[in-house]
Every structure is written in structure tokens, then in C-alpha cells.
Amino acid sequence: MSPQPDPRADRGVAARQHGAKPPSAVDNNFNALRLMFALMVAVYHAILLPGVPGWKVLEGPTSVMAEVGVQGFFMLSGYLVYASLERSSSLRLYAEKRVRRLYPAYATVVIVCAVAAVVLVPEARANLAGVGGYLGWNLVFLNFMAPDLPGVFQANRFHEVNGALWTLKIEVMFYIILPLLIWLLRAVGRMRWGLIILIYVGAEAWRWGFETMDGNVSLGAEIARQLPGQMSFFITGIAFRISRLDVKRLQLAGLIGAGLLVLSLMFPLAEPLRAVGLGSVMIFLATGQSRVFDAAKFGDLSYGLYIVHFPIIQTAIVAGLFASSPMLGLGVSLFMAFAAALVLWWLIERPALRTDSAYRVHGR
């Protein structure tokens, strides 16, 4: 999961298609969807990490919920980052916007966790090389190389400092290949829909192949969820951005997509339909109707919530909040995650943006 370019720049599809007065630049539900997806992942981790016996039955359903949340982020990323690159006057500007939006907050969270470990945990102070390894690998998005800090969360059910960050390297890889992908789509001209379908099918084949491979099942699952296995979600977002459906087609796509999404959740053999089903539903909800509520009223908190919630939940476990009262642990964790996201937005994310960024105007 990563921050997206300003969704407010994408005006109402229906108004464009039918000649009506366009709604305001904030008249969509991208922010609400992104905040919902981040919360879905946070709730799953708040259920999983403490290992509360009575919550065991919830781990499966919330795992699926979190998976859909991450996939939704990837799909919206395809749509919105493609739009951002279209609006950028150069690759340099595109890259600058992506770095400014993504990296300052990400690096801050990684560094704060490492500094807190050195200050609070004797094992970390005694193993500065281990702390340095954590910093080095995580600051270049290779979290899997050093997911733990010395002595930190070692008594918890899971030892990872921030297990939610694995999606960021996928986002960064997508940002890198997107200019080439756009060039290819333009180069093939009328064949672009064939290329989009080919990418979609190839991504699903990659994921299915590694998920069903013999031998090391966990390794296969890990490879399956990396690029290009997630490319079906990115390319679905791009496809909807290119197509720019009118309101009637959006409604039809949303209805069909809902059916495909349900099928993909109920039947494993239908899982390859997940991306197009989820994408159809999300684009309809985002652009097919007016904004439900202002999810960025106090700031664009979805990215911050996503990258801070995991260590906060781990810390609440260490503090004994979940052992004292699971609901207390859940409530405090989510409250602190939102509070940290708010601080991160106003102190790090917003100041790092370009002065002409729409987030500075609307992300409040």
C-alpha cells in the first residue's frame, strides 16, 4: 500500500460524458476508499498480532478482508498514478512527485522505530550493527531482509517491527515500470486492449503457478504475491482510467463487478476474476456517484495509518493492553494509529509535498 496522487483532480465521469456541469475537484470517493482499505488492514493486524484466543475465529475472515484492502490499494494506484503521470510534464516531475509523497513519511517511520529501539531496548543498544542492518535494508524497501530489531517484540506472537511495509516495494516497482508500460500501450495503438489482457492473464498465471507449486509452499506464496503477481490489479486500474466510462456503463460495470468479486471470494477457482471484479466495484464507488463524506477533512491519513499501525499494535501488546482487555488493546491501538497518522501528515507528509500540490489545499 502506498500514497496515491491527488484523486481530487479526477472529475466526475458522468458529468464529462453527458455535458453537465462538472462537479468540484473533490467530488469523488477515492480518499474514503483508501482510508477504508487502510483500516481493513489495520483491523486484521489488530486481530492477528495479539493472538487473543477468542479472536482466533476472526483471523480467517479478517485476513481475506485485509487481502482485499491491499489489492484495492494496488488497483487504485494503477488508476491514480497513471493519471498522475499523464498530468506530469516530464518524467523528472513525475518521479519528484512520487518521491515526495512516498518516501519522507516512510523513512520517518523506519527511523523512529530504530531510534526508539536503541533508546528503550538494551539488546538493541548492544547490537548497533543489527539496528544498522534494519535501517539499511528497510530504507531501501527490502524489509524482508531485516524485518526485526534486536530485542524488540521478541516475546510477541510475531517479531516483525512493521510487517505492513512489504507492499511498498511493490508500489515502488510499479512506479518505475509505469513509464515504460505507458510507452508500450501507446506504441501498440489499437492493440492496447490486447496487451492489457495479456498482462492481466500473465499476472494471474504467475500467482496461480507459484501458489500451487510443489515443495516450499510458503516460499511459493511469498513469490506469488510480489510483482508481477499483483500486476493484474494495477493494470485493471489503468484500464479503467483509459476507458473513462460514462455513468450507465459505470453502473453496469459496478453490478457485474460485484458479482465477480463475490464469486472470487467464495470459490478459489474464480480468484483470477478478483482484480476485474474489485476494480469495477471500486471505480464505480469512486467516480460513479458524488462524494459520500470528506475523508480528508483533517488530512490525508490513509497512508500514515497504513505505515504506522503495525508497530503501534505490537507496542500495545508489549504494554499488556490486550492481555488486560482485548477490546481496550484494540481501541487504544486504533486510536493511537489514527493520532500518529494525523501527526505524520501535518509534520512530515504535507510539508514534503510540492507547493503546487493539491494535497496542500484539500488534504486538511
C-alpha angles and dihedrals in degrees: 000000000000142000115279132216115268107296090196090076090068105084127205112298095208093054092052093049098047101038096246122142107283115247119241118287090257095052098113139078103238093114092048092051093048092049090048092051092050091049091050090057093044093051091050092053091046088056097042106041101055094050093217105184094223091052095056091098090057096056095081098049094042090048089059089045091054092046090054089047093055092044090050089054091052092050093049089046090057091052099042102036090048087053090048092053090048090055095045116099092212143008088250091059091045091052092046092053092048093049094046092050098042114030111047094059093040094051091045093056093047093048095044091053091050094046092047089052093053092047098044108026121065092201090059092050089050092051107044090155089062090049090049090051090052091051095046098049097039095047089060092046095252093124094154090067093063113009095155137063120215110273094353119130090344092140093051125098088252123029101203115119095212114001092172094072096079091091093060095073088053090052092049092050089051091051089053097049096040097086090052091046092052090049090053093048090052093044094056092049111185090012092066093103089055089052091048091052091047092053091047094050092043092052093049091047090051092052095043092047096053095040090056098039120127122243120026101032095181091052091050092050091049092052091044094060094052127080129322087027092068094044093098089069095047093047091048090057090049091049092054091047090053095045097049095193123211120241097269093050090045090055092048091047091050092051095047091042092054090056093048091047092052091048091050091052095047102042125041091209089060094052093103086068091060097093097051092041095049092042093052092050095045096048090048091051092044102045108008096076141024123280114286096204139337102267091178096051092119097027139302096289103165097091093043092048090051097051099040105040099077099059090041091056090046090052092049088054091052089048089057096241095132091045090052095046124345092209091049090052091048094048096045092045095052093043092051091045091055091045091050091047090053092051091045091052097050098038103035117007102045096042090050093058124098114267090244094052114126088219089073089059102037104023094088 
